[in-house]
Amino acid sequence: MKTLINKSRKPIRIPLPGGKIMFLGPGKSGQISDRHAALPAVQTLIDDGSVAVAGESAHAEMAGGGGGQVHDGTHGHVPRKVVRPRGDR
């Protein structure tokens, strides 16, 4: 996965295969696959300087077997799977 960053001061529309369009606001970023990054429409935006490529994403790094760390938001506790009725304290 490649991360694209909008370096211009205006929103950009990036056409993707399948009739899809990625909208990037000023200074915002989005991810596309490696094969979509090689498309001529994306390459013209990169060559123009309005879009920068940030490289590999964290997903690709974690897929290599990084590992088993607890998410910061859960603090080691597993969230409850069952929704309790109102008044359960």
C-alpha positions as CSV (number, residue, x, y, z in Angstrom):
1,M,0.0,0.0,0.0
2,K,1.2,3.5,-0.8
3,T,0.1,6.6,1.0
4,L,-0.6,9.7,-1.1
5,I,-0.4,13.1,0.4
6,N,-2.1,16.2,-1.2
7,K,0.6,18.9,-1.2
8,S,-1.6,21.5,-3.0
9,R,-3.9,24.1,-1.4
10,K,-7.0,22.8,-3.2
11,P,-8.9,19.5,-3.2
12,I,-7.7,16.8,-5.7
13,R,-9.7,14.1,-7.4
14,I,-7.6,11.0,-8.3
15,P,-9.3,8.7,-10.8
16,L,-8.9,5.0,-10.0
17,P,-9.9,1.8,-11.9
18,G,-13.5,0.6,-11.7
19,G,-15.0,4.1,-12.0
20,K,-13.8,5.0,-8.4
21,I,-12.4,8.4,-7.5
22,M,-10.3,9.2,-4.4
23,F,-10.9,12.7,-3.0
24,L,-8.1,14.3,-1.1
25,G,-8.5,17.6,0.7
26,P,-5.6,20.1,1.1
27,G,-2.9,18.4,3.3
28,K,-4.9,15.2,3.6
29,S,-3.7,11.7,2.8
30,G,-5.1,8.4,1.5
31,Q,-3.9,4.9,0.7
32,I,-4.0,3.1,-2.6
33,S,-2.5,-0.2,-3.7
34,D,0.9,-0.5,-5.3
35,R,-0.6,-1.3,-8.7
36,H,-2.9,1.7,-8.6
37,A,0.1,3.9,-7.8
38,A,1.6,3.0,-11.2
39,L,-1.4,4.3,-13.2
40,P,-0.7,7.2,-15.6
41,A,-3.3,9.5,-13.9
42,V,-1.6,9.1,-10.5
43,Q,1.9,9.4,-12.0
44,T,1.0,12.7,-13.6
45,L,-0.1,14.1,-10.3
46,I,3.1,12.9,-8.6
47,D,5.3,14.3,-11.4
48,D,3.3,17.6,-11.2
49,G,4.2,17.9,-7.5
50,S,0.6,18.2,-6.2
51,V,0.7,14.7,-4.7
52,A,3.6,13.1,-2.8
53,V,4.1,9.4,-2.1
54,A,4.8,8.5,1.6
55,G,5.7,4.9,0.9
56,E,4.8,1.7,2.7
57,S,1.9,1.7,5.2
58,A,2.0,0.2,8.7
59,H,-0.3,-2.6,7.5
60,A,2.5,-4.0,5.3
61,E,5.0,-3.8,8.1
62,M,2.7,-5.6,10.6
63,A,2.0,-8.4,8.1
64,G,5.6,-9.4,8.3
65,G,5.0,-10.9,11.8
66,G,5.5,-7.8,14.0
67,G,3.3,-8.8,16.6
68,G,0.9,-9.4,19.4
69,Q,0.9,-6.0,21.1
70,V,-2.2,-4.7,23.0
71,H,-4.1,-1.8,21.4
72,D,-3.7,1.4,23.3
73,G,-7.5,2.0,23.4
74,T,-8.3,-1.2,25.2
75,H,-5.6,-1.0,27.9
76,G,-5.3,-4.8,27.9
77,H,-9.0,-5.4,28.5
78,V,-11.1,-7.3,26.0
79,P,-14.3,-5.3,25.1
80,R,-17.6,-7.0,26.0
81,K,-19.2,-8.9,23.1
82,V,-22.7,-8.9,24.5
83,V,-24.8,-5.7,24.7
84,R,-26.5,-5.6,28.1
85,P,-29.9,-4.3,28.6
86,R,-30.3,-0.8,30.0
87,G,-29.6,-0.5,33.7
88,D,-26.8,-3.1,33.9
89,R,-24.3,-1.6,36.3
